[in-house]
């Protein structure tokens, strides 16, 4: 046997011995014996094999759930909560409530903070539509169409009056607006000149309420609230741009969120207090 062959045989035998050294006796998997630490050659790295997926159940609960209804959120948290480890946080800025089901119990009994449930409040379509156009000035036809689409959420003036306003705005597309005057009655009177050939030069007036009271819910699955939309307009070169400004929409949204937090506190009871603030992180 030449030296090269002898060296190859020796190396192969050495690898075989090392592989034999790594063999483990069979054992039954349980929570305390679900990790295998293997040394792959004495001069290389250590490999850790996690056999948790082969266990009958995970070693610990983890993951996250997103719920949209406050009552469902509270029921889910109560089902999985551990009063010693579970904490609930309400962030008024983001409009989100989070339960950390495995939070720290105290300094000497920490938790992983990896098992959570979120109350992800969904926007109500009416609230979303009214806040989207808030502060914008649009042409009279677009404003008329918007009033028709959201007429059901306007509680003052009456629906018949809103329909009349929308119809009038749609009918006055060929006029040149000259001015707008706020009346003591609460309406705004717009003066215009007709531009059609048959009625050229004739003057007219159009009255629109100075404000609308609407009823909409800041979030889905919660009770609607009332808020006021003040009429805004601008006339330039005979063109009317019209819109509204909502009064205190953000404060109303925050108040509605506070009501939701109060309801959740009632559902969860004294064992699971709700803290106002940002959810803690595992860092």
Secondary structure, DSSP 8 states (H G I E B T S, - for coil): --HHHHHHHHHHHHHHHHHHHT--------TTS-EEEEE-STTS-EEEEE-GGGSSS-SS--EEEEESSHHHHHHHHHHH--TTT-EEEEETTTTEEEEETT--SBTTB-----EEEEEE--B-HHHHHHHHHTT-EEEHHHHHHHHHHTGGGEEES-HHHHHHHHHHHHHTTTEEEEEEEE-TTSEEEEEEEE-STTTTT-EEEEEEESEEEEEE-SBTTS--EEEEEEEEEEEETTEEEEEEEESSHHHHHHHHHHHHHHHHHHHH-TTS-EEES------
